[in-house]
Amino acid sequence: MRILKRVAGLLVVLVVLLLVIGFFLPGTFTVMRSAEIAAPPDKVYALVADPRGWKQWSAWNRRDPNMQIDYSGPPAGMGAKWAWKSKSQGDGEMTFTSVEPGRRVAFDLYFPDFGTTSKGELRFEPAGAGTRVTWSMNGDMGKNPLYHWFALGADRMVGKDFAEGLAGLKAVAETP
C-alpha cells in the first residue's frame, strides 16, 4: 500500500511539474525547410497551387493513401481549400489565402483537434536553372500549457514532414 501511495504521489508531482513548466514555455512555433528543385518556378508553383496536386508529393497523403479529402472553392490559387480526415495523420483544413503565380502560395492551416490555426507559405525563387522552394509555417498553440510542449517540438516533428514533402515535390517536378 505504501508503494502505491508513493507511485501515485510521484505521478501527481510529475503532472503538476509538466503543467507548471508548460506555462513558461512559448506557445508559438516556426518551422522552415528549403530545397533546390531542377524545374522552373512555374512548374513547381502549379504542383502547389492546386490542392489536388498535393496528393502526388505531400508526406501526409503518402502516409495515408485512404485519407478522406474534400475540395472546395476554386480549383487552384487563392480561395482553393481542402479538408481531410485521417486516422493516422489527423484531421485538418488548408485554405490558400494569397498567391503570386510562380512566386508564392500562402495558406491558413486549421487543426480541429487542437482548435488552432497556423499560417504558412511556400516561396519559389529562381536558383540557377531551377527553383529554390522554401516552406514555412508559424503557429500559436494558445494558452494551454500542455500544447506549449507541442510548440516546443514542432520544428523537430513537422520539419521532418516538410523535408519529406519537399523531396516528394522535387521528385514529381523533376519528372519530364
N, CA, C and O of each residue as an XYZ file, in Angstrom:
704
protein
N       0.818     -1.200      0.000
C       0.000      0.000      0.000
C       0.865      1.268      0.000
O       0.528      2.254     -0.657
N       1.979      1.236      0.739
C       2.876      2.390      0.788
C       3.465      2.676     -0.593
O       3.588      3.831     -1.001
N       3.823      1.620     -1.295
C       4.409      1.785     -2.626
C       3.392      2.428     -3.565
O       3.737      3.315     -4.346
N       2.156      1.986     -3.490
C       1.098      2.539     -4.335
C       0.902      4.024     -4.055
O       0.725      4.808     -4.988
N       0.931      4.423     -2.782
C       0.790      5.838     -2.415
C       1.970      6.648     -2.952
O       1.787      7.768     -3.428
N       3.166      6.092     -2.880
C       4.354      6.801     -3.387
C       4.298      6.964     -4.902
O       4.622      8.025     -5.435
N       3.886      5.911     -5.583
C       3.772      5.982     -7.044
C       2.718      7.016     -7.432
O       2.944      7.822     -8.334
N       1.575      6.999     -6.761
C       0.515      7.975     -7.045
C       1.008      9.397     -6.765
O       0.760     10.314     -7.549
N       1.705      9.570     -5.647
C       2.252     10.890     -5.308
C       3.257     11.359     -6.342
O       3.271     12.533     -6.711
N       4.100     10.448     -6.813
C       5.086     10.789     -7.834
C       4.401     11.193     -9.143
O       4.823     12.146     -9.798
N       3.361     10.478     -9.517
C       2.606     10.824    -10.732
C       1.973     12.208    -10.622
O       2.006     12.979    -11.581
N       1.405     12.525     -9.482
C       0.803     13.842     -9.273
C       1.873     14.927     -9.391
O       1.649     15.953    -10.033
N       3.028     14.706     -8.778
C       4.125     15.676     -8.860
C       4.572     15.860    -10.308
O       4.808     16.989    -10.736
N       4.692     14.781    -11.063
C       5.103     14.875    -12.473
C       4.093     15.659    -13.306
O       4.483     16.499    -14.117
N       2.809     15.398    -13.116
C       1.772     16.120    -13.868
C       1.807     17.602    -13.528
O       1.738     18.446    -14.422
N       1.914     17.926    -12.243
C       1.990     19.331    -11.824
C       3.230     19.987    -12.414
O       3.168     21.123    -12.885
N       4.348     19.283    -12.390
C       5.596     19.807    -12.949
C       5.459     20.084    -14.449
O       5.895     21.128    -14.934
N       4.850     19.143    -15.181
C       4.620     19.348    -16.627
C       3.757     20.577    -16.877
O       4.043     21.361    -17.782
N       2.715     20.749    -16.093
C       1.834     21.909    -16.258
C       2.556     23.210    -15.933
O       2.460     24.178    -16.687
N       3.272     23.237    -14.827
C       3.965     24.462    -14.416
C       5.024     24.847    -15.448
O       5.097     26.005    -15.859
N       5.836     23.893    -15.862
C       6.859     24.189    -16.872
C       6.195     24.632    -18.173
O       6.687     25.543    -18.839
N       5.086     23.997    -18.539
C       4.359     24.352    -19.761
C       3.933     25.806    -19.796
O       3.913     26.420    -20.862
N       3.589     26.369    -18.633
C       3.197     27.782    -18.588
C       4.349     28.702    -18.989
O       4.118     29.800    -19.497
N       5.573     28.267    -18.765
C       6.733     29.095    -19.068
C       7.315     28.852    -20.459
O       8.177     29.603    -20.913
N       6.848     27.811    -21.130
C       7.308     27.545    -22.499
C       6.563     28.437    -23.482
O       5.406     28.781    -23.241
N       7.199     28.818    -24.580
C       6.487     29.622    -25.570
C       5.379     28.799    -26.226
O       5.531     27.600    -26.461
N       4.272     29.462    -26.513
C       3.157     28.793    -27.175
C       3.216     28.917    -28.683
O       2.369     28.368    -29.387
N       4.216     29.637    -29.187
C       4.333     29.852    -30.635
C       5.451     28.990    -31.206
O       6.347     28.546    -30.488
N       5.376     28.765    -32.516
C       6.412     27.984    -33.182
C       6.591     28.464    -34.613
O       5.706     29.096    -35.190
N       7.748     28.153    -35.170
C       8.059     28.402    -36.572
C       8.778     27.177    -37.104
O       9.678     26.638    -36.461
N       8.369     26.749    -38.281
C       9.016     25.624    -38.959
C       9.377     26.106    -40.360
O       8.562     26.747    -41.023
N      10.598     25.801    -40.817
C      11.015     26.222    -42.158
C      12.000     25.208    -42.725
O      12.937     24.781    -42.051
N      11.767     24.834    -43.973
C      12.683     23.957    -44.701
C      12.754     24.436    -46.145
O      11.803     25.029    -46.654
N      13.893     24.176    -46.811
C      14.092     24.574    -48.206
C      14.673     23.426    -49.001
O      15.278     22.505    -48.451
N      14.477     23.499    -50.304
C      15.049     22.503    -51.216
C      15.275     23.151    -52.576
O      14.560     24.068    -52.977
N      16.287     22.648    -53.269
C      16.565     23.064    -54.644
C      15.909     22.047    -55.573
O      16.089     20.840    -55.410
N      15.148     22.541    -56.545
C      14.446     21.671    -57.480
C      14.847     22.051    -58.899
O      14.802     23.221    -59.279
N      15.236     21.058    -59.667
C      15.677     21.294    -61.051
C      14.461     21.366    -61.981
O      14.270     20.520    -62.854
N      13.658     22.393    -61.766
C      12.480     22.653    -62.596
C      12.178     24.145    -62.472
O      12.518     24.757    -61.460
N      11.548     24.737    -63.482
C      11.257     26.174    -63.419
C      10.199     26.494    -62.355
O       9.355     25.651    -62.050
N      10.241     27.710    -61.791
C       9.285     28.095    -60.750
C       7.817     27.877    -61.137
O       7.018     27.465    -60.296
N       7.454     28.145    -62.392
C       6.055     27.989    -62.806
C       5.591     26.540    -62.706
O       4.441     26.285    -62.346
N       6.463     25.594    -63.019
C       6.095     24.183    -62.935
C       5.914     23.761    -61.475
O       4.972     23.043    -61.143
N       6.817     24.210    -60.613
C       6.729     23.863    -59.196
C       5.488     24.518    -58.584
O       4.751     23.887    -57.828
N       5.271     25.776    -58.917
C       4.099     26.505    -58.421
C       2.806     25.770    -58.776
O       1.911     25.665    -57.938
N       2.697     25.271    -59.980
C       1.481     24.584    -60.424
C       1.190     23.346    -59.575
O       0.025     23.013    -59.357
N       2.218     22.668    -59.100
C       2.030     21.473    -58.262
C       1.582     21.821    -56.845
O       1.032     20.979    -56.135
N       1.822     23.070    -56.438
C       1.467     23.504    -55.091
C       0.144     24.268    -55.081
O      -0.652     24.096    -54.158
N      -0.106     25.103    -56.081
C      -1.278     25.987    -56.099
C      -2.593     25.243    -56.305
O      -3.659     25.811    -56.070
N      -2.542     23.994    -56.734
C      -3.738     23.163    -56.886
C      -3.738     22.141    -55.748
O      -2.879     21.259    -55.721
N      -4.678     22.239    -54.812
C      -4.674     21.301    -53.682
C      -4.679     19.834    -54.105
O      -4.169     18.983    -53.375
N      -5.244     19.526    -55.267
C      -5.260     18.133    -55.732
C      -3.853     17.645    -56.071
O      -3.589     16.444    -56.033
N      -2.958     18.561    -56.399
C      -1.583     18.208    -56.715
C      -0.800     17.727    -55.507
O       0.194     17.017    -55.665
N      -1.227     18.101    -54.290
C      -0.506     17.713    -53.080
C      -0.503     16.203    -52.888
O       0.415     15.664    -52.270
N      -1.517     15.508    -53.408
C      -1.574     14.048    -53.269
C      -0.360     13.383    -53.908
O       0.028     12.286    -53.505
N       0.240     14.035    -54.898
C       1.392     13.465    -55.596
C       2.679     13.554    -54.778
O       3.583     12.738    -54.960
N       2.770     14.531    -53.882
C       4.059     14.768    -53.248
C       4.045     14.952    -51.725
O       5.091     14.803    -51.093
N       2.912     15.265    -51.124
C       2.866     15.545    -49.688
C       3.146     14.304    -48.850
O       2.649     13.220    -49.156
N       3.931     14.457    -47.807
C       4.257     13.342    -46.907
C       2.992     12.784    -46.259
O       2.862     11.572    -46.089
N       2.062     13.669    -45.899
C       0.860     13.228    -45.191
C      -0.033     12.374    -46.084
O      -0.575     11.363    -45.638
N      -0.186     12.776    -47.338
C      -1.000     11.984    -48.264
C      -0.348     10.645    -48.572
O      -1.034      9.635    -48.733
N       0.960     10.640    -48.652
C       1.676      9.390    -48.945
C       1.547      8.395    -47.794
O       1.460      7.188    -48.017
N       1.534      8.909    -46.558
C       1.432      8.024    -45.395
C       0.041      7.415    -45.249
O      -0.114      6.312    -44.725
N      -0.967      8.146    -45.719
C      -2.332      7.631    -45.625
C      -3.027      7.781    -46.974
O      -3.728      8.766    -47.204
N      -2.840      6.814    -47.863
C      -3.489      6.898    -49.169
C      -5.016      6.812    -49.082
O      -5.705      7.130    -50.052
N      -5.555      6.384    -47.928
C      -7.003      6.305    -47.749
C      -7.581      7.549    -47.086
O      -8.748      7.557    -46.693
N      -6.785      8.587    -46.959
C      -7.232      9.837    -46.367
C      -8.469     10.331    -47.120
O      -8.487     10.347    -48.351
N      -9.500     10.733    -46.376
C     -10.701     11.287    -46.999
C     -10.472     12.779    -47.227
O     -10.190     13.518    -46.284
N     -10.594     13.217    -48.472
C     -10.316     14.613    -48.807
C     -11.519     15.217    -49.508
O     -12.102     14.615    -50.410
N     -11.884     16.430    -49.072
C     -12.938     17.204    -49.728
C     -12.321     18.516    -50.199
O     -11.620     19.194    -49.447
N     -12.592     18.863    -51.455
C     -12.085     20.102    -52.039
C     -13.238     21.078    -52.190
O     -14.371     20.684    -52.467
N     -12.930     22.371    -52.001
C     -13.949     23.392    -52.221
C     -13.270     24.664    -52.716
O     -12.044     24.775    -52.718
N     -14.093     25.618    -53.136
C     -13.556     26.858    -53.677
C     -13.048     26.645    -55.087
O     -13.356     25.634    -55.717
N     -12.270     27.592    -55.587
C     -11.717     27.431    -56.931
C     -10.757     26.246    -56.984
O     -10.232     25.835    -55.949
N     -10.519     25.689    -58.174
C      -9.651     24.513    -58.262
C      -8.191     24.792    -57.888
O      -7.473     23.872    -57.496
N      -7.749     26.031    -58.002
C      -6.364     26.376    -57.678
C      -6.291     27.850    -57.310
O      -7.201     28.626    -57.603
N      -5.206     28.218    -56.671
C      -4.963     29.615    -56.340
C      -5.713     30.081    -55.107
O      -6.181     29.275    -54.303
N      -5.822     31.400    -54.968
C      -6.441     31.988    -53.796
C      -7.873     31.482    -53.618
O      -8.664     31.462    -54.561
N      -8.187     31.074    -52.388
C      -9.527     30.581    -52.083
C      -9.680     29.080    -52.236
O     -10.659     28.508    -51.758
N      -8.730     28.432    -52.895
C      -8.796     26.967    -53.008
C      -8.663     26.385    -51.599
O      -7.877     26.866    -50.782
N      -9.441     25.351    -51.338
C      -9.468     24.791    -49.991
C      -9.586     23.279    -50.060
O     -10.240     22.723    -50.942
N      -8.934     22.631    -49.105
C      -9.128     21.200    -48.955
C      -9.166     20.855    -47.481
O      -8.464     21.441    -46.658
N     -10.010     19.882    -47.178
C     -10.156     19.402    -45.803
C      -9.952     17.895    -45.836
O     -10.358     17.232    -46.790
N      -9.322     17.350    -44.796
C      -9.042     15.921    -44.792
C      -9.373     15.325    -43.429
O      -9.380     16.003    -42.401
N      -9.643     14.043    -43.471
C      -9.845     13.235    -42.268
C      -8.970     12.006    -42.417
O      -9.028     11.307    -43.429
N      -8.168     11.750    -41.408
C      -7.239     10.631    -41.466
C      -7.035     10.060    -40.071
O      -6.788     10.796    -39.115
N      -7.139      8.753    -39.967
C      -6.904      8.103    -38.670
C      -5.446      8.237    -38.247
O      -5.163      8.369    -37.056
N      -4.519      8.206    -39.196
C      -3.099      8.248    -38.838
C      -2.494      9.652    -38.884
O      -1.526      9.921    -38.173
N      -3.046     10.558    -39.712
C      -2.456     11.880    -39.886
C      -3.276     12.998    -39.242
O      -2.871     14.160    -39.269
N      -4.415     12.651    -38.671
C      -5.272     13.656    -38.044
C      -6.184     14.321    -39.054
O      -6.160     14.001    -40.243
N      -6.986     15.245    -38.566
C      -7.927     15.979    -39.407
C      -7.439     17.410    -39.551
O      -6.775     17.940    -38.660
N      -7.768     18.031    -40.671
C      -7.357     19.410    -40.864
C      -7.991     20.041    -42.072
O      -8.679     19.388    -42.857
N      -7.742     21.334    -42.205
C      -8.221     22.114    -43.346
C      -7.117     23.078    -43.757
O      -6.457     23.678    -42.908
N      -6.924     23.221    -45.055
C      -5.970     24.184    -45.582
C      -6.685     25.057    -46.601
O      -7.368     24.560    -47.496
N      -6.519     26.361    -46.451
C      -7.103     27.323    -47.379
C      -5.989     28.206    -47.911
O      -5.214     28.770    -47.138
N      -5.907     28.328    -49.225
C      -4.913     29.217    -49.824
C      -5.428     30.651    -49.706
O      -6.488     30.985    -50.235
N      -4.678     31.482    -49.018
C      -5.123     32.843    -48.691
C      -4.533     33.918    -49.592
O      -5.087     35.013    -49.696
N      -3.425     33.618    -50.236
C      -2.771     34.596    -51.097
C      -1.838     33.851    -52.042
O      -1.150     32.913    -51.639
N      -1.819     34.270    -53.284
C      -0.913     33.645    -54.250
C      -0.271     34.712    -55.123
O      -0.860     35.754    -55.408
N       0.942     34.421    -55.533
C       1.650     35.192    -56.542
C       2.163     34.147    -57.521
O       3.174     33.497    -57.256
N       1.476     33.976    -58.658
C       1.834     32.896    -59.583
C       3.337     32.842    -59.873
O       3.971     33.837    -60.226
N       3.867     31.637    -59.707
C       5.286     31.403    -59.943
C       6.195     31.855    -58.819
O       7.405     31.636    -58.874
N       5.613     32.501    -57.772
C       6.460     33.049    -56.706
C       6.086     32.598    -55.298
O       6.962     32.410    -54.453
N       4.757     32.417    -55.036
C       4.371     32.208    -53.639
C       2.948     31.686    -53.526
O       2.069     32.080    -54.292
N       2.728     30.786    -52.552
C       1.394     30.333    -52.155
C       1.343     30.418    -50.631
O       2.110     29.742    -49.945
N       0.440     31.248    -50.099
C       0.265     31.374    -48.653
C      -1.011     30.640    -48.251
O      -1.956     30.539    -49.034
N      -1.024     30.132    -47.026
C      -2.168     29.345    -46.593
C      -2.437     29.505    -45.108
O      -1.561     29.887    -44.332
N      -3.683     29.199    -44.731
C      -4.067     29.017    -43.333
C      -4.314     27.534    -43.159
O      -4.926     26.890    -44.011
N      -3.836     27.000    -42.052
C      -3.973     25.582    -41.759
C      -4.685     25.456    -40.415
O      -4.205     25.969    -39.404
N      -5.827     24.774    -40.405
C      -6.632     24.637    -39.195
C      -6.677     23.177    -38.761
O      -6.954     22.287    -39.565
N      -6.398     22.941    -37.470
C      -6.466     21.603    -36.896
C      -7.563     21.582    -35.844
O      -7.373     22.111    -34.748
N      -8.719     20.977    -36.157
C      -9.831     20.990    -35.203
C      -9.522     20.267    -33.888
O     -10.091     20.615    -32.853
N      -8.642     19.279    -33.908
C      -8.314     18.557    -32.673
C      -7.667     19.475    -31.634
O      -7.816     19.254    -30.432
N      -6.950     20.500    -32.094
C      -6.300     21.440    -31.193
C      -7.024     22.778    -31.148
O      -6.795     23.576    -30.239
N      -7.901     23.034    -32.128
C      -8.578     24.321    -32.208
C      -7.617     25.444    -32.543
O      -7.816     26.582    -32.118
N      -6.568     25.131    -33.311
C      -5.550     26.132    -33.640
C      -5.439     26.337    -35.146
O      -5.708     25.432    -35.936
N      -5.037     27.541    -35.522
C      -4.784     27.871    -36.915
C      -3.340     28.331    -37.045
O      -2.856     29.134    -36.247
N      -2.665     27.818    -38.050
C      -1.299     28.234    -38.356
C      -1.305     28.922    -39.711
O      -2.194     28.691    -40.530
N      -0.324     29.753    -39.938
C      -0.158     30.425    -41.229
C       1.153     29.961    -41.834
O       2.153     29.793    -41.137
N       1.130     29.758    -43.135
C       2.351     29.323    -43.786
C       2.396     29.745    -45.229
O       1.472     30.365    -45.755
N       3.494     29.393    -45.850
C       3.643     29.693    -47.271
C       4.729     28.829    -47.878
O       5.613     28.320    -47.190
N       4.633     28.683    -49.176
C       5.704     28.098    -49.974
C       6.146     29.187    -50.939
O       5.337     29.743    -51.683
N       7.440     29.483    -50.918
C       8.030     30.506    -51.808
C       8.861     29.826    -52.871
O       9.521     28.821    -52.609
N       8.829     30.374    -54.068
C       9.564     29.831    -55.208
C      10.469     30.931    -55.744
O      10.000     31.990    -56.163
N      11.782     30.663    -55.726
C      12.751     31.639    -56.207
C      13.644     30.985    -57.238
O      14.103     29.860    -57.036
N      13.899     31.676    -58.347
C      14.825     31.109    -59.327
C      16.181     30.839    -58.674
O      16.690     31.653    -57.903
N      16.749     29.682    -58.998
C      18.069     29.305    -58.477
C      18.803     28.589    -59.599
O      18.605     27.394    -59.820
N      19.644     29.318    -60.299
C      20.329     28.736    -61.454
C      19.304     28.354    -62.497
O      18.493     29.184    -62.908
N      19.332     27.095    -62.931
C      18.375     26.614    -63.934
C      17.114     26.053    -63.285
O      16.231     25.548    -63.979
N      17.023     26.137    -61.955
C      15.890     25.543    -61.260
C      15.207     26.518    -60.317
O      15.138     27.720    -60.575
N      14.705     25.971    -59.220
C      13.918     26.741    -58.260
C      14.315     26.364    -56.840
O      14.486     25.190    -56.514
N      14.455     27.377    -56.013
C      14.619     27.147    -54.579
C      13.240     27.318    -53.958
O      12.624     28.378    -54.069
N      12.756     26.249    -53.294
C      11.450     26.270    -52.641
C      11.682     26.341    -51.135
O      12.428     25.540    -50.572
N      11.033     27.312    -50.490
C      11.105     27.445    -49.049
C       9.698     27.324    -48.489
O       8.802     28.093    -48.839
N       9.522     26.343    -47.613
C       8.226     26.068    -46.992
C       8.325     26.492    -45.536
O       9.176     25.995    -44.798
N       7.460     27.406    -45.122
C       7.490     27.875    -43.744
C       6.085     27.887    -43.151
O       5.089     27.969    -43.871
N       6.028     27.805    -41.830
C       4.751     27.846    -41.127
C       4.979     28.409    -39.726
O       5.957     28.074    -39.058
N       4.054     29.271    -39.295
C       4.074     29.849    -37.955
C       2.751     29.535    -37.288
O       1.700     29.565    -37.928
N       2.803     29.237    -36.016
C       1.564     28.932    -35.322
C       1.598     29.346    -33.875
O       2.655     29.631    -33.311
N       0.422     29.374    -33.286
C       0.260     29.693    -31.876
C      -0.640     28.624    -31.276
O      -1.781     28.452    -31.705
N      -0.132     27.917    -30.299
C      -0.871     26.815    -29.682
C      -1.807     27.282    -28.574
O      -2.439     26.457    -27.914
N      -1.906     28.589    -28.361
C      -2.831     29.110    -27.360
C      -2.253     29.078    -25.962
O      -1.039     28.998    -25.778
N      -3.134     29.142    -24.980
C      -2.706     29.268    -23.580
C      -2.585     27.936    -22.848
O      -2.068     27.896    -21.732
N      -3.046     26.858    -23.448
C      -2.990     25.562    -22.785
C      -1.526     25.155    -22.589
O      -0.806     24.983    -23.573
N      -1.071     24.999    -21.342
C       0.347     24.692    -21.098
C       0.780     23.342    -21.677
O       1.956     23.158    -21.991
N      -0.139     22.412    -21.818
C       0.226     21.127    -22.426
C       0.526     21.302    -23.915
O       1.421     20.645    -24.446
N      -0.223     22.191    -24.595
C       0.022     22.445    -26.011
C       1.351     23.151    -26.238
O       1.931     23.056    -27.320
N       1.839     23.863    -25.217
C       3.147     24.530    -25.341
C       4.259     23.496    -25.544
O       5.267     23.788    -26.187
N       4.077     22.301    -25.003
C       5.041     21.227    -25.237
C       5.056     20.849    -26.715
O       6.113     20.543    -27.267
N       3.868     20.869    -27.371
C       3.803     20.603    -28.811
C       4.537     21.700    -29.582
O       5.258     21.415    -30.538
N       4.350     22.963    -29.162
C       5.039     24.072    -29.830
C       6.551     23.908    -29.711
O       7.292     24.184    -30.654
N       6.994     23.461    -28.554
C       8.435     23.258    -28.326
C       9.020     22.233    -29.301
O      10.152     22.395    -29.758
N       8.272     21.196    -29.619
C       8.765     20.144    -30.506
C       8.308     20.260    -31.951
O       8.572     19.361    -32.750
N       7.623     21.353    -32.310
C       7.054     21.483    -33.654
C       8.107     21.412    -34.755
O       7.908     20.729    -35.760
N       9.221     22.110    -34.574
C      10.233     22.105    -35.636
C      10.758     20.691    -35.880
O      10.933     20.281    -37.027
N      11.002     19.966    -34.825
C      11.516     18.604    -34.958
C      10.462     17.679    -35.588
O      10.790     16.859    -36.445
N       9.206     17.812    -35.163
C       8.151     16.918    -35.660
C       7.705     17.289    -37.077
O       7.707     16.446    -37.974
N       7.330     18.535    -37.270
C       6.779     18.972    -38.555
C       7.884     19.202    -39.581
O       7.666     19.015    -40.778
N       9.057     19.603    -39.124
C      10.178     19.828    -40.045
C      10.506     18.591    -40.859
O      10.830     18.693    -42.042
N      10.425     17.418    -40.234
C      10.637     16.153    -40.952
C       9.625     16.003    -42.080
O       9.972     15.593    -43.188
N       8.374     16.340    -41.789
C       7.318     16.222    -42.800
C       7.541     17.214    -43.943
O       7.312     16.888    -45.108
N       7.987     18.422    -43.605
C       8.282     19.410    -44.644
C       9.412     18.913    -45.538
O       9.317     18.989    -46.763
N      10.479     18.406    -44.930
C      11.620     17.908    -45.716
C      11.186     16.750    -46.609
O      11.574     16.684    -47.775
N      10.386     15.840    -46.067
C       9.890     14.710    -46.856
C       8.973     15.192    -47.982
O       9.044     14.684    -49.101
N       8.120     16.165    -47.691
C       7.239     16.722    -48.719
C       8.019     17.423    -49.818
O       7.697     17.277    -50.997
N       9.041     18.181    -49.444
C       9.867     18.859    -50.450
C      10.615     17.852    -51.318
O      10.793     18.073    -52.516
N      11.050     16.753    -50.718
C      11.706     15.695    -51.513
C      10.704     15.092    -52.494
O      11.058     14.799    -53.637
N       9.463     14.904    -52.062
C       8.421     14.400    -52.966
C       8.097     15.398    -54.063
O       7.906     15.014    -55.217
N       8.032     16.686    -53.710
C       7.781     17.738    -54.696
C       8.909     17.774    -55.727
O       8.658     17.932    -56.922
N      10.130     17.631    -55.269
C      11.307     17.611    -56.155
C      11.207     16.449    -57.135
O      11.429     16.617    -58.334
N      10.870     15.266    -56.616
C      10.761     14.078    -57.473
C       9.686     14.253    -58.548
O       9.896     13.896    -59.707
N       8.544     14.799    -58.158
C       7.453     14.982    -59.121
C       7.796     16.088    -60.120
O       7.588     15.923    -61.322
N       8.323     17.217    -59.626
C       8.618     18.365    -60.504
C       9.747     18.060    -61.483
O       9.759     18.588    -62.595
N      10.690     17.220    -61.087
C      11.822     16.922    -61.955
C      11.537     15.817    -62.953
O      12.371     15.535    -63.814
N      10.372     15.182    -62.856
C       9.989     14.151    -63.811
C       9.533     14.826    -65.111
O       8.657     15.691    -65.092
N      10.128     14.428    -66.228
C       9.764     15.084    -67.500
C       8.322     14.782    -67.919
O       7.869     15.258    -68.960
